[in-house]
């Protein structure tokens, strides 16, 4: 489980991308994930402010931000590292207001499933967690 740190201006949309992998370092794709849940935790809280089920029925598209997993590596401007990403989601400020000067935690749980009888089976590893710590900067008014 890796922890990513993000800085966000208050009122901006938070875009999250990742390349989830198994403990054996195999990249997870849409067909290998059976469920996905996002939770947003407030400052110094272990109680989720928001819990959202993420959709897995199709590859994400610009018109439908509810989808979260791709069936192939994506190599575009959202990912500056080699290899690409297979997970993305966003948190709009209208749906997930985060106050400036606060630090939040975003947790995504991907439940492993598999479509082919390969060894080792990805669901042998259990859920995969993605974690982000989000520092929100206050918007400065003129």
Buried (B, 14 or more C-beta within 10 A) or exposed (E): EEEEEBEBEBEBEBEBBBBBBBEEEBBBBBBBBBEBBBBBBBEEEEEBBBEBEBBBEEBBEEEEBBBBBBEEEBEEEEBEEEEBBBBBBBBEBEEBEBEBEBBBBBBBBBBBBBEEEEEEBBBEBEBBEBBBBBBBEEEEEE
